[in-house]
Amino acid sequence: MEEHPTPVTVHGRRGLLAAVPFVLGFRPAASLVLLTITLSPGAARVVSAMRVDIDAPWAQVRGRLLPRLRAERCGLVVAGYCGPQEEQRVRDVVADLRRASVVVLDAYVVDGDVATGIPVDRQAPWACGVPGPDDPQVVELGMAMALRGRGVLGDRSAVVRSVAAPEGGRARAGSGATDRAAGRLLDVLAGAAAGGADCLLREIDRAADSARQDWDARRTVDVDLAADLAVLVWDPVARDRLLGRLLRAEAQPWIPVLVSVVTAIPDPQAAAIVATLAVAAYRHGDGALSTVCVDRCLQADPGHRLAQLLRAAAAAGLPPDDLGLLGRTSSDLNAGTTG
């Protein structure tokens, strides 16, 4: 997760229960959710979140989690979103983490609309309802997400569908637009003669600005503008220029703009722009969206290097803010060079 410039404060267990779907971007089910929480005095802060299937091999999850916990010096909240039959698994996870000297701040199981505590130390038994859509903390979190151009989807499969390739007539329209965009770019580059790299930078800036303006006006991006972006980022020079803009913590919600783009362009032509969206989503703390974009990219192009690199970075626990530093470097390079 990134450090958001306008954080939302939640209170107590109900506040944390309200926050989990917003942190993940979808409502978890059959899931084990692990939230790292700061241990510093004063208000605690959610540093990062990990969600895995409730039956995922715990040894693998543990191997990824413990080094990050030690590096971040955080405590942990363990939440199982599952039925009574999986509750013992959550209890086993809590016991294993405590044996590893992890500070488990709280643990619970959510079954439907009720959360039931799993005692840690001498905590008294507890249970409470999961906040609904009218809860003031849910409303505030929803407004904060809307300002970033995102919302909470029903489940992880809904996240996959939200960036899926177009089908039927939309796929044919996207393919035709991509062919036209490639022809236009060839004509522009042919006319630019020796200034090819500078021409690419101008074109990607134009296409990005036009797509952003179209989104602002209509909450969608025209298929020809989407195709311009998708074709331009085939070239590393243009792609890095766009990434330099996306990785900086700009106020504009670029994520929904790119979602509109990738859902207009069929595979495999969309692989490069889908990978670009994956990087932007990771930078801005949307790990679920980033993961499904990497999956789509690698299904279309198994050898795509940027997607492979991002998958490795996520597995290693690279903080999203570190990608912001890369964005500033990329911008500096593109301002004066072509590589």
Secondary structure, 3 states (H helix, E strand, C coil): CCCCCCCCCCCHHHHHHHHHHHHHCECCCCEEEEEEEECCCCCCCEEEEEEEECCCCHHHHHHHHHHHHHHHCEEEEEEEECCHHHHHHHHHHHHHHHHCCCCEEEEEEEECCEEEECCCCCCCCCEEECCCCCCHHHHHHHHHHHHCCCCCECCHHHHHHHCCCCCHHHHHHHHHHHHHHHHHHHHHHHHHHHHHHHHHHHHHHHHHHHHHHHHHHHCCCCHHHHHHHHHHCCCHHHHHHHHHHHHCCCCCCHHHHHHHHHCCCCCCCCHHHHHHHHHHHHHCCCHHHHHHHHHHHHHHCCCCHHHHHHHHHHHCCCCHHHHHHHHHHHHHHHHHCCC
